[in-house]
Amino acid sequence: MTEPRRRGRVPAVSDADIRRVARSLLVEQGPDAMTLRAIARELGITAPALYRYYESRDDLVTAVRTDVCADLARDLEAAIEGLPDDAGVRFFAICRGFRRWALTHSREFTLVFASPVGAGITSAMQQFGEPVGRIFLSAAGRLLTDYDVVTPPTELIPPELRDDLVKFQTDLLRVLADSGQKFPAEKLDLGVSYVMIQFWARLYGHVTLEVFGNYPIPVSHPDVLFDSTLADIGRGIGLVAS
């Protein structure tokens, strides 16, 4: 049985309306709720009408993801506003700002950082060319310029990882060149690449466990645990979290 055709004028919608409703569904119900049918229902239009703006749901998810990343970048910039011009202070402030944002925007965090590659992103390296990635890379570049970051000797890096790290170096240098970011490329050796990957894995892993409530034990003071973890990571590369 076909649905009767609606009488009257179809409500006028804009791209901004579509993204606003999609973002609202994301925040209220999670990434899976961002369906074209649900968005159309909220806007009082038919789902096919959305194809005037987006060829597929994946295209819409990409647009929402871009909006979320832009908002996160603004939050991270605000986290270092007014701080001393010290590379270490600013770097750790960005790390803490990332955690705060993730805890207060858990569903946006899920969309951007806990969804499979392909859901609105073509490759993991693409993240380094985005506003959030540029902020982290800029802060890391300042650290390498202003501090003597401790990195492991090449012989201590597992040989099985070296090809992956060399590819990471190559891809990252290309992204840096394309974006025009100031980064001491001459310092991006195998040891620095290894440290960068490990730092991000530990930071991201800790935040993800906290966002999804997956700590193996109840933690009464999560702020203290995070600061302790951050300080431990920093000491491992010759920095003191402050």
C-alpha positions as CSV (number, residue, x, y, z in Angstrom):
1,M,0.0,0.0,0.0
2,T,1.5,3.3,-1.0
3,E,1.7,6.3,1.3
4,P,-0.8,9.0,0.3
5,R,0.8,12.1,-1.3
6,R,1.0,15.0,1.1
7,R,-1.0,18.0,0.2
8,G,0.4,21.6,0.4
9,R,3.9,23.0,0.0
10,V,6.9,20.9,0.9
11,P,8.8,22.6,3.8
12,A,11.9,24.4,2.6
13,V,15.1,23.0,4.1
14,S,18.7,24.0,3.8
15,D,22.0,22.1,4.2
16,A,22.4,23.8,7.6
17,D,19.0,22.4,8.7
18,I,20.0,18.9,7.6
19,R,23.3,19.0,9.4
20,R,21.7,20.5,12.5
21,V,19.1,17.7,12.7
22,A,21.7,15.0,12.0
23,R,24.0,16.4,14.7
24,S,21.1,16.5,17.1
25,L,20.3,12.8,16.4
26,L,23.9,12.0,16.9
27,V,24.1,13.7,20.3
28,E,20.8,12.3,21.5
29,Q,21.0,8.7,20.2
30,G,24.4,8.0,18.7
31,P,25.9,7.6,15.2
32,D,23.5,4.8,14.1
33,A,20.5,7.2,14.6
34,M,21.8,9.5,11.8
35,T,19.6,7.9,9.0
36,L,18.2,9.8,6.1
37,R,14.7,8.6,7.0
38,A,15.0,9.9,10.6
39,I,16.4,13.2,9.4
40,A,13.7,13.6,6.8
41,R,11.0,12.8,9.4
42,E,12.3,15.5,11.8
43,L,12.3,18.0,8.9
44,G,8.9,17.0,7.6
45,I,10.1,16.0,4.2
46,T,10.6,12.8,2.3
47,A,13.9,10.9,2.5
48,P,14.5,11.2,-1.3
49,A,14.5,15.0,-1.0
50,L,17.7,14.8,1.0
51,Y,19.5,13.5,-2.1
52,R,19.4,17.0,-3.5
53,Y,22.1,17.7,-0.9
54,Y,23.9,14.4,-0.3
55,E,24.4,11.4,-2.5
56,S,24.4,9.0,0.4
57,R,24.2,8.7,4.1
58,D,28.0,8.3,4.2
59,D,28.4,11.7,2.5
60,L,26.1,13.3,5.2
61,V,28.1,11.5,8.0
62,T,31.3,13.0,6.5
63,A,29.8,16.5,6.6
64,V,28.7,16.1,10.2
65,R,32.1,14.6,11.1
66,T,33.8,17.7,9.6
67,D,31.6,19.9,11.8
68,V,32.5,18.0,14.9
69,C,36.2,18.2,14.1
70,A,35.9,21.9,13.6
71,D,34.2,22.3,17.0
72,L,36.8,20.1,18.7
73,A,39.6,22.2,17.2
74,R,38.1,25.4,18.6
75,D,37.9,23.7,22.0
76,L,41.5,22.8,21.9
77,E,42.5,26.2,20.8
78,A,40.6,27.6,23.8
79,A,42.4,25.2,26.1
80,I,45.7,26.9,25.4
81,E,44.4,30.5,25.2
82,G,46.2,32.7,27.7
83,L,48.7,30.0,28.7
84,P,52.5,30.8,28.9
85,D,54.3,30.4,25.6
86,D,55.8,27.1,26.7
87,A,55.7,24.2,24.3
88,G,55.4,21.6,27.2
89,V,52.7,23.5,29.0
90,R,50.6,24.0,25.9
91,F,51.1,20.4,24.7
92,F,49.8,18.9,27.9
93,A,47.0,21.4,28.0
94,I,45.9,20.2,24.6
95,C,45.9,16.6,25.8
96,R,43.8,17.5,28.8
97,G,41.4,19.6,26.5
98,F,41.0,16.5,24.3
99,R,40.0,14.4,27.3
100,R,37.5,17.0,28.6
101,W,35.9,17.3,25.2
102,A,35.7,13.5,24.8
103,L,34.0,13.1,28.2
104,T,31.4,15.8,27.5
105,H,30.9,14.8,23.8
106,S,30.9,11.0,24.0
107,R,28.8,10.4,20.9
108,E,30.7,12.9,18.8
109,F,33.9,11.2,20.1
110,T,32.4,7.8,19.0
111,L,31.7,9.1,15.5
112,V,35.1,10.7,14.9
113,F,37.5,8.5,16.9
114,A,35.8,5.2,17.6
115,S,34.2,4.4,14.2
116,P,35.8,2.2,11.5
117,V,37.9,3.7,8.9
118,G,35.6,4.4,6.0
119,A,32.8,5.9,8.0
120,G,33.4,9.5,6.8
121,I,37.1,9.2,6.5
122,T,39.2,7.7,3.7
123,S,42.4,6.9,5.7
124,A,43.8,7.4,9.1
125,M,46.5,9.8,7.8
126,Q,43.7,12.1,6.7
127,Q,43.2,13.0,10.3
128,F,46.6,14.8,10.4
129,G,45.4,17.2,7.7
130,E,42.3,18.1,9.6
131,P,42.1,21.0,12.1
132,V,42.5,18.7,15.2
133,G,45.4,16.9,13.7
134,R,47.1,20.1,12.8
135,I,46.8,21.4,16.3
136,F,48.4,18.2,17.7
137,L,51.2,18.3,15.1
138,S,51.9,21.9,15.7
139,A,52.2,21.3,19.4
140,A,54.4,18.3,18.8
141,G,56.6,20.3,16.4
142,R,57.1,22.9,19.1
143,L,58.1,20.2,21.6
144,L,60.7,18.9,19.2
145,T,62.0,22.4,18.5
146,D,62.1,23.6,22.1
147,Y,62.9,20.4,24.1
148,D,65.3,17.6,23.9
149,V,62.8,14.8,23.5
150,V,64.1,11.4,24.5
151,T,63.7,8.8,21.8
152,P,64.9,5.2,21.7
153,P,67.9,4.2,19.7
154,T,67.1,2.7,16.4
155,E,68.4,-0.7,17.4
156,L,65.8,-0.8,20.3
157,I,62.9,-0.3,18.0
158,P,61.4,-3.7,17.0
159,P,62.5,-4.5,13.5
160,E,59.0,-5.7,12.6
161,L,57.7,-2.2,13.1
162,R,60.3,-0.3,11.1
163,D,58.6,-0.5,7.7
164,D,55.4,0.8,9.2
165,L,57.2,3.6,10.9
166,V,59.0,4.6,7.7
167,K,55.7,4.7,5.8
168,F,54.3,6.8,8.6
169,Q,57.2,9.2,8.3
170,T,56.7,9.5,4.5
171,D,53.0,10.0,4.7
172,L,53.3,12.5,7.6
173,L,55.9,14.5,5.8
174,R,53.7,14.7,2.7
175,V,50.8,16.0,4.9
176,L,53.0,18.5,6.5
177,A,54.2,19.8,3.1
178,D,50.7,20.0,1.8
179,S,49.4,21.9,4.8
180,G,52.4,24.3,5.1
181,Q,52.7,23.5,8.8
182,K,55.8,24.5,10.7
183,F,57.3,21.2,11.9
184,P,61.1,20.4,12.2
185,A,61.0,17.7,9.5
186,E,64.7,17.0,9.9
187,K,63.9,15.7,13.4
188,L,61.3,13.3,12.2
189,D,63.5,10.2,12.4
190,L,62.5,6.6,13.2
191,G,62.7,7.2,17.0
192,V,60.5,10.3,16.9
193,S,58.0,8.5,14.8
194,Y,58.0,5.6,17.2
195,V,57.5,7.9,20.2
196,M,54.6,9.8,18.4
197,I,52.7,6.6,17.7
198,Q,53.2,5.3,21.3
199,F,52.2,8.7,22.8
200,W,49.0,8.9,20.8
201,A,48.1,5.2,21.5
202,R,48.4,5.7,25.2
203,L,46.6,9.0,25.3
204,Y,43.8,7.8,23.0
205,G,43.6,4.4,24.8
206,H,43.2,6.1,28.2
207,V,40.6,8.5,27.0
208,T,38.6,5.8,25.2
209,L,38.6,3.6,28.3
210,E,37.3,6.5,30.3
211,V,34.7,7.6,27.8
212,F,33.1,4.2,27.5
213,G,33.4,3.3,31.2
214,N,35.8,0.4,30.5
215,Y,38.3,0.8,33.3
216,P,39.0,-2.6,34.8
217,I,38.3,-1.2,38.3
218,P,36.1,1.6,39.7
219,V,38.1,4.8,39.8
220,S,37.1,7.4,42.4
221,H,39.4,10.1,41.1
222,P,39.7,9.8,37.3
223,D,41.3,13.2,37.0
224,V,44.2,12.1,39.2
225,L,44.6,8.9,37.2
226,F,44.7,10.8,33.9
227,D,47.2,13.4,35.2
228,S,49.3,10.6,36.5
229,T,49.2,8.7,33.2
230,L,50.0,11.9,31.3
231,A,53.0,12.6,33.6
232,D,54.2,9.1,33.2
233,I,54.0,9.3,29.4
234,G,55.8,12.7,29.5
235,R,58.6,11.3,31.7
236,G,59.1,8.6,29.2
237,I,60.2,11.1,26.6
238,G,62.0,13.5,29.0
239,L,59.1,15.9,29.7
240,V,57.3,16.8,32.9
241,A,53.5,17.3,32.6
242,S,52.5,20.6,34.0
